Amino acid sequence: MGTNQGPKGLTRRELLSRATAAGATFMVGTGFVTSGSAAWAVEASALKPETLATLVQMARDIYPHDKVADEFYVIAVKGYDTAEAAPAIEAGIAALNAAAQGKGNASYLDTGWERDRVDILRGMEDSAFFQQIRGGLVTGLYNQKAVWPIFGYEGESYSQGGYIERGFDDINWL
């Protein structure tokens, strides 16, 4: 009977047991990343799967929205999974993981408490890597039309005569 091992020697059984034992949000395998609930999955092409999973967690920590599903954060960071971007992203994630290790964690992804991850991010918020990810998330996350209803945004209104005649003052969330 084969061990079903990937290139790094991690068996599927070990992957699943580690992910569930740690209460992981993400499961990382050879070339793919998925959520613990299997609500989404994405294949990494240029980045390591762990790097892509870390980017998703980083995105959620930078712009936390409980009502926004992980799949939208995946879409927002998937653009970094290119051969051109990979070296800088891998280096940035390595620095992020080193900062997490400096705080006693195995990696950023293994840092259990959100406030601890945010402290790690604050320590590197002036870095070019952090600014690149944070800036890219503004459009990568919030320009997704599927996310707009979550925030109550109805989209542009110019084509419909503007907001004046469409209830510009009917906001009920203030």
Secondary structure, DSSP 8 states (H G I E B T S, - for coil): ----B-TTS-BHHHHHHHHHHTT-SEEEETTEEEETT-S-EEE-SSS-HHHHHHHHHHHHHHS--TTS-HHHHHHHHHTT-STTTHHHHHHHHHHHHHHHHHTT-S-STT---HHHHHHHHHHTTTSHHHHHHHHHHHHHHHT-TTTHHHHT-----GGGT-SGGGTTT-----
